[in-house]
Each structure stands twice: as C-alpha cells, then as structure tokens.
C-alpha cells in the first residue's frame, strides 16, 4: 500500500501567523500533490511549544 496523505510542517521563530510565502507554498504543494493523487491533509506551523494549523480555518479551530 502506498501513502496517499501528506503533511507539511514548517518551523517559525515565535510567530504562528502564516506568511504570504507560507500560504503560497501550501497552495503550490496542494496543487502538485493532487496531480499525483495525494491529499494534503494539513500544513502546520510550529513555534516553540505551540502550533497552528493553516487548514484549521477550513474545518474549525484546533
């Protein structure tokens, strides 16, 4: 069985707010992964002991 799911994890220094570059990168990865039949499940930003899901806006807060 081959993996069909993908998570993207990026570390930030203190700020959990996704940058424009983060959002653009997420969109490019999502578009590319769909071409191969892979679902981008989430893009997480980690800063210290905290994290934020970029996709939480789609499905509710984490």
C-alpha positions as CSV (number, residue, x, y, z in Angstrom):
1,X,0.0,0.0,0.0
2,X,1.3,3.4,-0.9
3,X,0.9,6.5,1.2
4,X,-1.8,8.9,-0.2
5,X,-1.6,11.6,2.5
6,X,0.8,14.4,3.1
7,X,1.5,16.8,5.9
8,X,3.7,19.9,5.6
9,X,5.4,21.2,8.8
10,X,7.3,24.5,9.0
11,X,9.0,26.0,12.0
12,X,8.8,29.7,12.8
13,X,10.7,31.8,15.3
14,X,7.9,32.7,17.8
15,X,5.2,33.9,15.4
16,X,2.5,31.4,14.4
17,X,0.9,33.6,11.8
18,X,1.4,32.1,8.3
19,X,3.2,34.4,6.0
20,X,2.1,35.1,2.4
21,X,5.0,32.8,1.4
22,X,3.7,30.0,3.6
23,X,0.2,30.3,2.1
24,X,1.6,30.4,-1.4
25,X,3.8,27.4,-0.7
26,X,0.8,25.5,0.7
27,X,-1.2,26.2,-2.4
28,X,1.6,25.0,-4.7
29,X,2.1,21.8,-2.7
30,X,-1.6,21.1,-2.6
31,X,-1.9,21.6,-6.4
32,X,1.2,19.4,-7.1
33,X,0.1,16.7,-4.7
34,X,-3.3,16.4,-6.3
35,X,-1.6,15.7,-9.6
36,X,-0.3,12.5,-8.0
37,X,-3.4,11.6,-6.2
38,X,-2.1,12.6,-2.8
39,X,-4.2,14.6,-0.4
40,X,-2.5,17.4,1.5
41,X,-4.0,16.8,5.0
42,X,-2.6,19.9,6.7
43,X,0.2,22.4,6.9
44,X,1.4,23.0,10.4
45,X,3.4,25.9,11.7
46,X,5.4,25.2,14.8
47,X,7.0,27.9,17.0
48,X,8.5,26.8,20.3
49,X,5.9,24.6,22.1
50,X,3.0,26.0,20.1
51,X,1.5,25.1,16.7
52,X,-1.1,26.4,14.3
53,X,-2.9,24.6,11.5
54,X,-3.3,26.5,8.3
55,X,-6.2,24.3,7.4
56,X,-8.0,24.9,10.7
57,X,-9.8,27.8,9.1
58,X,-11.4,25.3,6.7
59,X,-12.6,22.9,9.4
60,X,-12.7,25.0,12.6
61,X,-10.0,25.9,15.1
62,X,-7.6,23.4,16.5
